[in-house]
Amino acid sequence: MISFNRRNMKIIAYSVFIILLDQLSKFLVLNTLGFESSRNIIPNLLNFTLVKNKGAAFSLFSNSTSFLTIISVIASLLLITIILKSPPKSYWNFIGLVYLLGGTIGNGIDRLFKGYVLDFLELVPINFPIFNVADVSINIAIVCFIIDIIKDKSRIK
C-alpha cells in the first residue's frame, strides 16, 4: 500500500527543488552562452561549455534518445514508487533518494522534450566529460548510498 507520509513528501519536494535548479541552470546557460562557445568561470578549473548529449553518462548509448527516454521515465516512476511504498531507513538513504530522483527527472525532462541532455560544466584541468547539475545530483546520491551501506555494516558488528 502506498502511504503519503511527511517524510516521503519531503523527498519529493526536495527533489523538485533539484529539478528546478537543474532546469534553471540549463536555461540560463543556454540563453547566456548558446551552443558552440565556452566561457571561463573559474580560471584553470571550470568552464561553461554548452553541448548536446544524445547519450547517457560518458556519452554511452549515443544517439539512443528514444531508448534512454523510456529508461529515464521508467526509472523515475520506479523511484517514486519505492519512495512512496517504503520510506527511507536512514538519513543517508533519504538524502540519496532526494538527489537520485531530482537528477533522474532533471535529465529525463531534457530527453523527453528536447531529444538530448544539455551539459555545460567542464572541468578544465582534467580530461573529463562535460556534465550538468542533474549529473552531479546523481553522483551525490551514489556517494550517499555508499555511506549508508558503510554505516549500516558498521552497526552490525
Residue pairs with C-beta under 8 A, 6 or more apart in sequence:
1 85
2 81
2 84
2 85
3 84
3 85
3 87
4 84
5 87
7 87
7 88
7 94
8 83
8 84
8 87
10 94
11 83
11 88
11 94
11 97
11 98
11 101
12 80
12 83
12 101
14 98
14 102
15 97
15 98
15 99
15 101
15 102
15 105
16 102
17 102
18 98
18 99
18 101
18 102
18 103
18 106
18 133
18 134
18 137
19 102
19 105
19 106
19 109
19 134
21 133
22 102
22 103
22 106
22 107
22 132
22 133
22 134
22 137
23 106
23 109
25 120
25 132
25 133
26 110
26 118
26 120
26 132
26 133
29 48
29 50
29 118
29 120
30 50
30 118
33 39
33 48
33 50
33 120
34 50
35 50
35 51
35 52
37 49
37 50
38 47
38 48
38 49
38 122
39 47
39 48
39 49
40 46
40 47
40 124
41 47
41 48
44 124
44 125
45 123
45 124
45 125
46 121
46 122
46 123
46 124
47 122
47 124
48 120
48 121
48 122
49 120
49 122
49 130
50 118
50 119
50 120
51 118
51 119
51 120
51 130
52 114
52 116
52 117
52 118
53 59
53 116
53 117
53 118
53 119
53 130
54 62
54 63
54 64
54 65
54 115
54 116
54 117
55 61
55 62
55 63
55 64
55 68
56 64
56 68
57 129
57 135
58 129
59 129
61 67
61 68
65 111
65 115
65 116
68 111
69 108
69 111
69 112
72 104
72 107
72 108
72 111
72 112
73 108
73 112
75 104
75 108
76 101
76 104
76 105
76 108
79 97
79 100
79 101
79 104
80 101
82 97
83 97
83 101
88 94
88 96
88 97
90 148
90 151
90 152
92 144
92 145
92 147
92 148
92 151
93 144
93 145
93 148
95 140
95 141
95 144
96 140
96 141
96 142
96 144
96 145
96 148
97 141
98 141
99 137
99 138
99 140
99 141
99 144
100 137
100 138
100 141
102 134
102 137
103 133
103 134
103 135
103 136
103 137
103 138
103 141
104 134
104 138
106 132
106 133
106 134
106 137
107 117
107 132
107 134
107 135
107 138
110 116
110 117
110 118
111 117
117 132
117 134
118 132
119 129
119 130
119 131
119 132
119 135
120 130
120 132
121 130
121 131
121 132
121 133
121 135
121 136
122 130
